[in-house]
């Protein structure tokens, strides 16, 4: 984690299967680069949900339970929660092909903001 990270913002979602290739291309080549230019955005990590994940706990192997968890997530490391209210953030999230070519095909969108404890 970046040493200046004070907040972690997550954006999780599902996208129509027919648009997944376009979604990943635009996310990687446009959406993330635009957001990384926003002052106070320190890092972005993308992840996909592992539906068959298991773990060892209490001497047993157990399935991880995450009912309704979206397939895709992005984790944004922020210097301040105010980054999400900035004009630069608002401009970046609506830049490029994202609003017209991807946003209409997104569902189960979840956003969270967590303060880093250190």
Secondary structure, DSSP 8 states (H G I E B T S, - for coil): --TT--EEEEEEEEE-GGGHHHHHHHIIIIIHHHHHTSTTEEEEEEEE--TT-EEEETTEEEE---TT--SEEEEEEES-GGGGGSHHHHHHHTSTTIIIIIGGGEEEEEEEEEE---
